[in-house]
Amino acid sequence: MQQATINFTAQQVRARVSLADKVRGLYRSVNRWLDARSAIYSRIAEFDVTRRVAIRMGVVFPLCMVVTAVCVEQNLLVSITAMGVSGWIVYRLNKGEKGGEK
């Protein structure tokens, strides 16, 4: 059986490690990863999408669906009204894009 030896210098042993610096470095690397382009979602959406936006949509969309399901179960009249208003907003947005309005 082989034994490996690791030799440290006295300076390396006495070197202080700052926990705050390690945490800042980790925070920066996580933010860089989150702000990087997500290839899959960018291909689907046909514009640049960051991982941060993809994660937000992955959390927010199901949460909104649950809230919607609870609302439909509790009050059908409000749900139908909200659905009609949403359709009207989409219609106006599409009409504005086709007509050149902004």
N, C-alpha and C positions, 0 to 999 in steps of 0.2 A: 504494500500500500504506500502510495506516495504522499508526502506531506508538503504543503505549500507554506512558505513563510512570507509574511508581509512586514516590511520594514518601514517604520515611520520616523521622520526626523522630529527633533524636539520642537521645532517651530510649528510643524503640522499638528502635533498633539496639543500645543498651547493655543492654537488659532481658535478664536471665538467665532461662533456661528450665530448670526443675528436672526432670530425667529421672524422679526418684522420684515427683514429683507427677503426671506424665503416666502413669506405669505404674499408680499408685493409681487414677487416674481411669478408665483402661481396665479395670482389674480390677473396679471398682464397676459400670461400665456392662455388662460381660459378665455379672456376677452378677445384675444387674437383669433382663437379657434372659433368662437361664436360669430365674429365679424367676417369670417372667411365665406367665400361663395359656396353655396350648396349646389353641386352639379345636378343632382336629380331634380330638385324643385325648380332650379333655374331652367332646365330643359322643359319641364312641364309647363311652367308659366311663361316661357319665352322672354323673360327679362331676368336680370340678376336678382337672386334671392339669397340672403345670408342665412346661416344656420340659426341665428338668433330669431329671425322672423319665422322660419320654418317651425321652430320649437314653440314659439308663441302661438302660431296658428294651430299646432297640434294640441295645445292645451286649451286655448280659448274656444275653438270651434266645438269640441265635444261638450264643454261647459255650457255654451249657449244652447246646444241641442237639448241638454238636460233641463235647463231653465224653460225652454220652449215646451217641452213635453209636460212639465209641471203646470205651466200656464194653460195649455190646452185642456188638461184634465180638470183644472180648477174653474175656468171660466171660458166657455166656448165662444161667447159673443165677443169678448175682448180679443181672442185669438183670431177670429174671422176678420174683425176690423183691422187688426195689425197686419194680417196677410194682404188685405186689400190695399192698405197704405203702402206696404212694401212693393207690391206690384205696380202701383202708380208711380212710386219713386224710380223704379227701374225703367218704366216706360218713359218717364221724363228724361232720365239720363241718356237712354238710347236715342230718343228723339233729338236731344241736344247734340249728341255726337254726330248724327247723320246730317243735321242741318247746319253744322259748323258753329253752333253756339258754344259758349263756354261759361 
